[in-house]
Amino acid sequence: EVAGRIPEAHLWRQGDREVLEGHSKLNFEEPQYQADGTTKMVLASKIPMKDKSGNIIGILGIYTDISDRKLAEQREKKAIEETIEAKKQNEIMQNQVHLFKQLSGTVAHELFTPLRGVKAGFNFITKQVAKLTEAYQEGLSAGILKEKISEKAMRNLDKSLSNITKEIDYSFLFIEMLLANIRSEKFTGEPLKNCFIADAVDEALMRYPLNDTQKQKISTNLAYNFIYAGSQQLLIHVLFNLLKNALYYVAKARKGEITLWTVEKEKVNELHFKDTGEGISAEVLPHIFEQFFSKTLHGTGVGLTYCNMVMQSFGGSIDCQSIEGEYTEFILKFPKVTA
């Protein structure tokens, strides 16, 4: 009956038979099952008991409770294993960061030269387009040209040239920011200009490649359209980063919506960006703005660091609060601009 209830029972009986055959068993460990269902570990010694004639008549057992010692040993072993694993993971991460820094620095420097060439070439094109536009208007006035370019096409041409110029300038800023991030330097960016928050949000949502399903998941409330001192292009790319992450986690969770709204506080104005997708664990949340920190296969650990650097260059900040499985909310804080 005992053997059926306790797995070690047959081993105990075998050990006792050996002692009864005259073989002492000293300083061995075995479990002891208590009446309350708990288990203690004991250090045991068993020797044969003999009568005056030398006949074995029983077993003398000595037991010492070593449960606390065993628990301490297990905790120590676990702590050592966790320390070794943490050190191993840290070394892997440091190697990855080192390689990423080298690669990013090389790519950034290599991009500067062709980008300067692109900018110089595009500046030349812009000047020539201005001359051609002037000649075109003169031709129209003189009646030399028969076909007329629509006013809408002319406006789109001007807008396209302006957008390309902005993207080239932004690319320079992004590379400078990437290099500052790699070198752990403070990014100063371009001179700050007064901008309306709704303009940045609207343009970001217009330019980001959203499909129809994604568009339906996004809503805004920008009734309080505050002015901030910064760069609209940089803020748009901050919003691109937040959109990319939010859309990824909403899709992964197969639930959720994205909401943007503004709030006026006493000393700052705030833009809130919230998604009700997967959320961020309490373990990961304190590290999300750290350089090269990422917990996803598609992430590089640069995006949120970039967002943080942009907001700091505006004299503001970005914070995050999240409950895993419920929501993630980023709060972009901008110093109030004196009118």
Sequence and secondary structure as in RCSB ss.txt:
>XXXX:A:sequence
EVAGRIPEAHLWRQGDREVLEGHSKLNFEEPQYQADGTTKMVLASKIPMKDKSGNIIGILGIYTDISDRKLAEQR
EKKAIEETIEAKKQNEIMQNQVHLFKQLSGTVAHELFTPLRGVKAGFNFITKQVAKLTEAYQEGLSAGILKEKIS
EKAMRNLDKSLSNITKEIDYSFLFIEMLLANIRSEKFTGEPLKNCFIADAVDEALMRYPLNDTQKQKISTNLAYN
FIYAGSQQLLIHVLFNLLKNALYYVAKARKGEITLWTVEKEKVNELHFKDTGEGISAEVLPHIFEQFFSKTLHGT
GVGLTYCNMVMQSFGGSIDCQSIEGEYTEFILKFPKVTA
>XXXX:A:secstr
 HHHH TTHHHHHHHHHHHHTT  EEEEEEEEE TTS EEEEEEEEEEEE TTS EEEEEEEEEE HHHHHHHHH
HHHHHHHHHHHHHHHHHHHHHHHHHHHHHHHHHHHHHHHHHHHHHHHHHHHHHHHHHHHHHHHHHHHT   S   
HHHHHHHHHHHHHHHHHHHHHHHHHHHHHHHHTT     S  EEEEHHHHHHHHHHHS   HHHHHTEEEE  S 
 EEEE HHHHHHHHHHHHHHHHHHHHHHT   EEEEEEE SSEEEEEEEE SS   TTTGGGTTSTT   SSS  
S HHHHHHHHHHHTT EEEEEEETTTEEEEEEEEE    
